[in-house]
């Protein structure tokens, strides 16, 4: 029992800000608006059942967010380019060795400090800007996710409205449709060949990484009376350069020519009006939901992601895997492809670490806020029961990642796609090419319209949900840094939504898709690990304080986590640093146009500068307004 008579777990410890004095600390953490947590009112209810229900809903909401992220294109793109089975092994190791412990300690830091990203590092004035870096990362990722949701929504609209799916035929750059030309594919890939191979050319078999001619993407395998024939549908439109990675077949032709209207001239001009309208509509929907929260709760709430949302990625992945499996020809080709694996093992490890951080919502502050909310139920204490649930969280997320990657791999085989080949196409750092591959996979069978609607509808829902939570996390951080802004809550919300909407318009240009790929590659591959590294430095510093060390040891004494505090936490920062170094080396040879890669580094500059600028501001405030002696 606490001094106020409220019950708490028998093994939990008091944190730096106890439940009883939290009202005195309102200027630090308990602000209006997004600090309001659904079901937190149950903390005042003495019924054990109601308290447990509130805690369960909060934790399931966090799991739902990570489950939603397993649907994103970043997951299968990494798995397919590195080799499916090799990636699954590395994913598992990355989750166990990096993502799970980081999420664990992020939540604990939120519980211990009763703060979100804006105030969690207030003990370290020189690292107070980590929260700003997290906020920038969350906003940039939200803009990218909303754009991806809009692109997926285009597929939903065509799947519902068109009698003939548009990704089954070709169109020229003026959108005039025509049927693809089927050509015999009588050659094998020569490993190392960088130029585009023209069908009907013939080469001697040298090395095709263990798979037969069926491996060619978008090929159709026919069996005639006398022999097998492999044919491929080819469109006439072409592009200059390495980007886009795939464009010559109907599914990719629809994506690059009509959906995103990418053209050979790489310029951020000539707006893609249909896509721009859908992007604006998506942002308005998110804004409307926030306005509805204001009417329903008299404030914004942070964690209004429903626990049943876990079913969305589960059902979506199941439909995707089952449909891909039923259309897959289980031949020797597939059995031999099981042996596929990337020769770039180090690059595959870096991708696995990157994806594990991505799916566990690290580096954006959501898990810190989650821990802050859990503290309400512990009455100002660290809750050791979270440990086992954190393991189940990672297990479920890892399972969904594996299923999604497996379904994408089956789609790739249906598409006859050479998974880790760089002979003809380069697509190592891009992710958007996975969308037309989905369309090719789901355009088979009698229920193609229904399946494509379900697949792309689920993808749209997932990206919008993650966008919404990232916006709420950014708002929570903003209000923590500037508490008085809660008096102008709706103005801040409007400013953030409109700013994100305006920045999204860059992606709705004829070169926007290349820019989107570039921003996603840099912010996910470099930005997130960098924020995590800075956070680790801060956490290690805080961990060395006696109070935090004592709390963590007692809270974790009954599980393996306590035994790895002193060892693993000395290794994890170096692992993250190595990840950043490898990703930097890979991005130097990415397939995206150089000018877009340079432009995509702009948000990275702001992210990096946030730390020293905030530190300088704190130093200036301290020197000119030193604390008064009591």
PyMOL commands that set and color helices and strands:
alter all, ss='L'
color gray80, all
select helices_A, chain A and resi 22-25+33-35+40-44+48-69+73-82+84-113+125-127+130-161+166-168+213-215+250-259+273-297+307-327+332-337+345-359+366-377+386-414+433-442+448-481+483-508+512-543+546-555+561-587+594-600+602-624
alter helices_A, ss='H'
color red, helices_A
select strands_A, chain A and resi 13-14+170-171+177-178+181-184+219-223+228-234+381-382
alter strands_A, ss='S'
color yellow, strands_A
deselect
rebuild
show_as cartoon
